[in-house]
Amino acid sequence: MLLTILSFILVFTIITLVHEGGHFIASKRQGIQVHEFGIGFGPTLFSFSKNNTTYKINLLPILGYVKIAGIDIDDPQEKQIPEAEKYYAKSPLQKFKSIFAGPFMNLVLGFILFSLIYMVSGAPAGVSNELAVISPGSEADKIGLRTGDRLLSVDGKIFASPEEAVELIHQSADKELVLGIERNNFKISAKATPKYNKQLKIGLIGFSLKPIYKKINPFVAIYYGLRDALGLMLTILLLLSRLIVGKLSFSDLAGPVGIAQITGQYAHQGFLSLISFLAFFNINVAVLNLLPLPALDGGRLFFVALEYIRRKPISIENENKVHQVGLFVLLGLLAILTVNDFLRIFLR
């Protein structure tokens, strides 16, 4: 539990620093004043000021924020800032750079981390028969399979490769199988019934096998990192489109509790596994933030695009009203996802 909490805080802190740091640096470069750069929420534990910006570390170490001049116009600090240094006074291109820099930095970090993983571990070259991940609540979890177990046979048959054994499991939905398992040099048997997955249209027990890697040179690693980052972006957009047309259930999505659980699972598999999840989550945050929805960076960029087309800005007051409505909707969705997370935990 402690490792899950610490890894969850670490992942979110890094994502926040990169994202908000992108907004901060880009805003400063465009001549936009930044009132505050804060990590966490709640009472302030530590703060200092430099170049008209107050830096804060707050009690609750989750997420963070930057307060950019000219967005929250009701802030008393706004009166002290020259009009020319406020967000709403800037050109569409300057506004675009200020807002886009946040998710862009998440994309860059995701790409860099994917590339570094390939440089350190190499490229996948198949899988071993060792179980690497056991999905919580799955058939594998229920019958007591553990990370580190080795799959020796299925229904008494020994296969030439682990992939062939997995293929048989995929083709055996709702059929009881006898798995031959090696654990700590002892051979045991376990009965498991693969559950049919409607999305993948295969039977799943709920484990994945440990991959085998081969060393590659740094330039190939960079290529693989870019490929993975772009591929993940397209996958996320595809899943969103399936969600919109009803082919993906909203209950399948994870909220904060679910994400914390997943983070803990990756952390227990080792440092590189956690870094892989950090790369994956950075790309997710970037793509979702760029959606043209109120309260997200993409929502701000939508108004920037409108200003460019109209050759006239929409008042920041009216823009903020739209974002406030969007914020309430997003908070409501977040609450629903959190409830779904708890239902999955307690009803599995």
C-alpha positions as CSV (number, residue, x, y, z in Angstrom):
1,M,0.0,0.0,0.0
2,L,2.8,2.4,0.9
3,L,4.6,1.8,-2.4
4,T,1.4,2.4,-4.3
5,I,0.8,5.7,-2.5
6,L,4.4,6.9,-3.0
7,S,4.6,5.9,-6.6
8,F,1.2,7.5,-7.3
9,I,2.4,10.8,-5.8
10,L,5.7,10.5,-7.7
11,V,4.0,10.0,-11.0
12,F,1.5,12.8,-10.6
13,T,4.2,15.2,-9.3
14,I,6.4,14.6,-12.3
15,I,3.5,15.0,-14.7
16,T,2.4,18.2,-13.0
17,L,5.9,19.7,-12.9
18,V,6.4,19.0,-16.6
19,H,3.0,20.2,-17.6
20,E,2.8,23.3,-15.5
21,G,6.4,24.0,-16.2
22,G,5.6,24.1,-19.9
23,H,2.9,26.7,-19.3
24,F,5.2,28.7,-17.0
25,I,8.2,28.8,-19.3
26,A,6.2,29.5,-22.5
27,S,4.1,32.2,-20.7
28,K,7.3,34.0,-19.5
29,R,8.8,33.8,-23.0
30,Q,5.7,35.4,-24.4
31,G,5.9,38.3,-21.9
32,I,3.0,37.1,-19.8
33,Q,3.4,37.5,-16.1
34,V,2.9,34.4,-13.9
35,H,1.6,35.1,-10.3
36,E,2.3,31.7,-8.8
37,F,3.7,28.3,-9.5
38,G,2.4,25.8,-7.0
39,I,2.9,22.1,-6.4
40,G,0.0,20.4,-4.4
41,F,-3.0,22.0,-2.8
42,G,-4.0,23.1,0.7
43,P,-1.9,25.1,3.3
44,T,1.4,26.3,2.1
45,L,4.4,24.5,3.5
46,F,7.2,26.5,1.8
47,S,7.3,29.4,-0.6
48,F,9.6,32.1,-2.0
49,S,9.3,34.8,-4.6
50,K,11.6,35.5,-7.6
51,N,11.1,37.7,-10.7
52,N,7.5,38.6,-9.7
53,T,6.5,34.9,-9.3
54,T,5.8,33.1,-6.0
55,Y,6.8,29.5,-5.9
56,K,4.9,27.3,-3.4
57,I,4.9,23.7,-2.1
58,N,1.6,22.9,-0.5
59,L,0.4,20.3,2.0
60,L,-1.4,17.9,-0.3
61,P,1.3,16.7,-2.8
62,I,-1.1,15.9,-5.7
63,L,-1.2,17.9,-9.0
64,G,-0.3,21.6,-9.1
65,Y,-1.0,24.8,-10.9
66,V,0.3,28.0,-12.5
67,K,-1.6,31.3,-12.1
68,I,-1.1,33.2,-15.3
69,A,-1.9,36.9,-15.3
70,G,-4.9,37.9,-17.4
71,I,-6.9,34.7,-16.9
72,D,-8.4,35.0,-13.4
73,I,-9.2,38.7,-13.7
74,D,-10.9,38.8,-10.3
75,D,-7.6,38.0,-8.6
76,P,-6.4,41.0,-6.5
77,Q,-2.9,40.6,-7.9
78,E,-4.2,41.5,-11.4
79,K,-4.3,45.2,-10.5
80,Q,-0.5,45.2,-10.0
81,I,0.2,43.8,-13.5
82,P,0.6,46.1,-16.6
83,E,-2.0,45.3,-19.2
84,A,0.6,44.4,-21.8
85,E,1.8,41.5,-19.6
86,K,-1.6,39.8,-19.3
87,Y,-2.7,36.8,-21.2
88,Y,-5.8,38.4,-22.7
89,A,-3.7,41.2,-24.2
90,K,-1.5,38.9,-26.2
91,S,-1.8,37.8,-29.9
92,P,-3.4,34.5,-30.8
93,L,0.0,33.0,-31.5
94,Q,1.4,34.1,-28.1
95,K,-1.7,32.7,-26.4
96,F,-1.3,29.4,-28.3
97,K,2.3,29.0,-27.2
98,S,1.4,29.7,-23.6
99,I,-1.4,27.1,-23.5
100,F,0.0,24.4,-25.9
101,A,3.3,24.2,-24.1
102,G,1.8,22.3,-21.2
103,P,0.5,19.2,-23.0
104,F,3.4,19.5,-25.5
105,M,5.9,19.0,-22.7
106,N,4.0,15.9,-21.5
107,L,4.3,14.5,-25.1
108,V,8.0,15.3,-25.2
109,L,8.6,13.6,-21.8
110,G,6.6,10.5,-22.9
111,F,8.7,10.2,-26.0
112,I,12.0,10.7,-24.1
113,L,11.0,8.1,-21.5
114,F,10.0,5.5,-24.1
115,S,13.3,6.1,-25.9
116,L,15.3,5.8,-22.7
117,I,13.6,2.5,-21.8
118,Y,14.6,1.1,-25.2
119,M,18.2,2.3,-24.7
120,V,18.4,0.6,-21.2
121,S,16.4,-2.6,-21.7
122,G,16.5,-3.1,-25.5
123,A,13.7,-4.0,-27.9
124,P,11.1,-6.8,-27.3
125,A,12.2,-10.1,-28.9
126,G,9.3,-12.4,-27.8
127,V,8.1,-13.5,-24.3
128,S,9.3,-16.0,-21.7
129,N,7.0,-18.4,-19.9
130,E,7.3,-16.3,-16.7
131,L,4.2,-14.5,-15.5
132,A,4.9,-10.7,-15.3
133,V,1.5,-9.2,-14.4
134,I,-1.5,-10.5,-12.6
135,S,-4.6,-8.4,-13.2
136,P,-6.5,-7.7,-9.9
137,G,-9.9,-9.5,-9.7
138,S,-9.1,-11.6,-12.8
139,E,-9.4,-15.4,-13.0
140,A,-5.6,-15.6,-12.6
141,D,-5.9,-13.6,-9.4
142,K,-8.8,-15.7,-8.0
143,I,-6.9,-19.0,-8.5
144,G,-3.8,-17.7,-6.8
145,L,-1.4,-17.2,-9.7
146,R,1.6,-15.0,-8.7
147,T,4.1,-12.8,-10.5
148,G,7.2,-15.0,-11.1
149,D,5.3,-18.2,-11.7
150,R,6.2,-20.1,-14.9
151,L,3.6,-21.5,-17.3
152,L,4.8,-25.0,-18.2
153,S,1.8,-26.6,-19.9
154,V,-2.0,-26.2,-20.7
155,D,-4.1,-29.3,-20.3
156,G,-1.0,-31.4,-20.0
157,K,0.4,-30.2,-23.4
158,I,3.9,-28.7,-23.5
159,F,4.2,-26.1,-26.2
160,A,7.3,-25.1,-28.3
161,S,6.8,-21.5,-27.4
162,P,4.9,-19.5,-24.7
163,E,3.0,-17.7,-27.5
164,E,1.4,-21.0,-28.6
165,A,0.2,-21.7,-25.0
166,V,-1.3,-18.2,-24.8
167,E,-3.0,-18.7,-28.2
168,L,-4.7,-21.8,-26.9
169,I,-6.0,-19.9,-23.8
170,H,-7.4,-17.2,-26.1
171,Q,-9.3,-19.8,-28.1
172,S,-10.7,-21.5,-24.9
173,A,-13.2,-18.9,-23.6
174,D,-15.5,-20.3,-20.9
175,K,-13.7,-23.7,-21.1
176,E,-11.9,-25.0,-17.9
177,L,-8.2,-25.5,-18.5
178,V,-5.6,-27.1,-16.3
179,L,-2.4,-25.0,-16.1
180,G,0.9,-26.6,-15.3
181,I,2.8,-24.0,-13.2
182,E,6.3,-23.9,-11.7
183,R,6.7,-22.0,-8.5
184,N,9.9,-21.8,-6.5
185,N,11.2,-25.0,-8.3
186,F,8.0,-26.9,-7.4
187,K,5.4,-28.0,-10.0
188,I,1.7,-27.3,-9.2
189,S,-1.6,-27.5,-11.2
190,A,-4.3,-24.8,-11.3
191,K,-7.7,-25.0,-12.9
192,A,-8.7,-21.8,-14.7
193,T,-11.6,-20.8,-17.0
194,P,-10.7,-18.0,-19.5
195,K,-13.3,-15.3,-19.5
196,Y,-14.6,-14.1,-22.8
197,N,-13.5,-10.5,-23.6
198,K,-16.1,-8.8,-25.8
199,Q,-13.8,-6.1,-27.0
200,L,-10.9,-8.4,-27.9
201,K,-13.1,-11.4,-28.7
202,I,-10.8,-13.8,-27.0
203,G,-10.6,-15.7,-23.7
204,L,-8.5,-14.2,-21.0
205,I,-7.3,-15.6,-17.7
206,G,-5.8,-12.3,-16.6
207,F,-2.0,-12.6,-16.7
208,S,0.7,-11.4,-19.1
209,L,4.1,-13.0,-19.8
210,K,7.4,-11.4,-19.1
211,P,9.0,-10.1,-22.4
212,I,12.5,-10.9,-23.6
213,Y,14.6,-8.0,-24.8
214,K,17.5,-7.6,-27.2
215,K,20.0,-4.7,-27.1
216,I,19.7,-1.9,-29.8
217,N,21.7,1.2,-30.6
218,P,20.5,4.6,-29.4
219,F,19.2,5.8,-32.8
220,V,17.0,2.8,-33.1
221,A,15.8,3.3,-29.5
222,I,14.8,6.9,-30.4
223,Y,12.9,5.6,-33.4
224,Y,11.1,3.1,-31.3
225,G,10.3,5.7,-28.7
226,L,8.8,8.0,-31.3
227,R,6.9,5.1,-32.8
228,D,5.4,4.2,-29.4
229,A,4.5,7.7,-28.6
230,L,2.7,8.3,-31.9
231,G,1.1,4.9,-31.8
232,L,-0.2,5.5,-28.3
233,M,-1.6,8.9,-29.3
234,L,-3.6,7.3,-32.1
235,T,-4.8,4.5,-29.9
236,I,-6.1,7.0,-27.3
237,L,-8.0,8.8,-30.0
238,L,-9.4,5.6,-31.3
239,L,-10.6,4.6,-27.8
240,L,-12.2,8.0,-27.4
241,S,-14.0,7.6,-30.7
242,R,-15.3,4.2,-29.5
243,L,-16.4,5.8,-26.3
244,I,-18.3,8.5,-28.2
245,V,-20.2,6.0,-30.4
246,G,-21.0,3.7,-27.5
247,K,-18.6,0.8,-28.4
248,L,-16.7,1.4,-25.2
249,S,-18.4,1.6,-21.8
250,F,-17.8,4.5,-19.6
251,S,-17.5,2.1,-16.7
252,D,-14.4,0.6,-18.3
253,L,-12.5,3.9,-17.6
254,A,-10.4,4.3,-14.5
255,G,-10.6,7.2,-12.1
256,P,-8.1,8.4,-9.5
257,V,-8.4,5.3,-7.3
258,G,-8.1,3.0,-10.3
259,I,-5.1,4.9,-11.6
260,A,-3.4,4.7,-8.2
261,Q,-3.9,0.9,-8.2
262,I,-2.4,0.6,-11.7
263,T,0.5,2.8,-10.7
264,G,1.2,0.5,-7.7
265,Q,1.1,-2.6,-9.9
266,Y,3.7,-1.2,-12.2
267,A,5.8,0.0,-9.2
268,H,5.9,-3.5,-7.8
269,Q,7.3,-4.8,-11.1
270,G,10.3,-2.6,-10.8
271,F,11.7,0.8,-11.7
272,L,11.7,0.4,-15.5
273,S,8.1,-0.8,-15.3
274,L,7.1,2.4,-13.4
275,I,9.0,4.6,-15.9
276,S,7.1,2.9,-18.7
277,F,3.8,3.7,-17.0
278,L,5.0,7.3,-16.5
279,A,5.7,7.6,-20.2
280,F,2.3,6.0,-21.0
281,F,0.4,8.3,-18.6
282,N,2.2,11.5,-19.9
283,I,1.0,10.8,-23.4
284,N,-2.5,10.1,-22.0
285,V,-2.6,13.4,-20.1
286,A,-1.3,15.3,-23.1
287,V,-3.9,13.9,-25.6
288,L,-6.8,14.3,-23.2
289,N,-5.8,17.8,-22.3
290,L,-5.8,18.8,-26.0
291,L,-9.4,17.8,-26.5
292,P,-11.4,21.0,-27.4
293,L,-13.5,20.8,-24.2
294,P,-14.1,23.6,-21.6
295,A,-11.8,23.6,-18.6
296,L,-9.1,21.8,-20.6
297,D,-6.1,23.3,-22.4
298,G,-7.8,22.2,-25.6
299,G,-10.8,24.4,-24.6
300,R,-8.5,27.4,-24.2
301,L,-7.0,26.6,-27.6
302,F,-10.5,26.5,-29.1
303,F,-11.1,30.1,-28.1
304,V,-7.6,31.1,-29.4
305,A,-8.7,29.5,-32.8
306,L,-12.0,31.4,-32.7
307,E,-10.1,34.7,-32.0
308,Y,-7.8,34.0,-35.0
309,I,-10.7,33.3,-37.3
310,R,-12.9,36.2,-36.1
311,R,-9.9,38.6,-35.9
312,K,-11.3,39.7,-32.6
313,P,-11.0,38.1,-29.1
314,I,-13.9,36.8,-27.1
315,S,-13.8,38.6,-23.7
316,I,-11.9,36.6,-21.1
317,E,-15.0,37.0,-18.7
318,N,-17.2,35.1,-21.2
319,E,-14.5,32.5,-21.9
320,N,-14.1,31.9,-18.2
321,K,-17.8,31.3,-17.7
322,V,-17.7,28.5,-20.3
323,H,-14.7,27.0,-18.6
324,Q,-16.4,27.1,-15.2
325,V,-19.4,25.1,-16.6
326,G,-16.9,22.6,-18.1
327,L,-15.1,22.3,-14.8
328,F,-18.3,21.3,-13.0
329,V,-19.0,18.7,-15.7
330,L,-15.5,17.3,-15.5
331,L,-15.7,17.1,-11.7
332,G,-19.0,15.3,-12.0
333,L,-17.4,12.8,-14.4
334,L,-14.4,12.4,-12.1
335,A,-16.8,11.6,-9.2
336,I,-18.6,9.0,-11.3
337,L,-15.3,7.4,-12.2
338,T,-14.2,7.3,-8.6
339,V,-17.4,5.6,-7.6
340,N,-16.8,3.0,-10.4
341,D,-13.3,2.5,-9.0
342,F,-14.6,1.6,-5.6
343,L,-17.4,-0.6,-7.0
344,R,-14.7,-2.6,-8.9
345,I,-12.7,-3.0,-5.7
346,F,-15.5,-4.0,-3.4
347,L,-17.7,-6.0,-5.8
348,R,-15.0,-8.0,-7.7
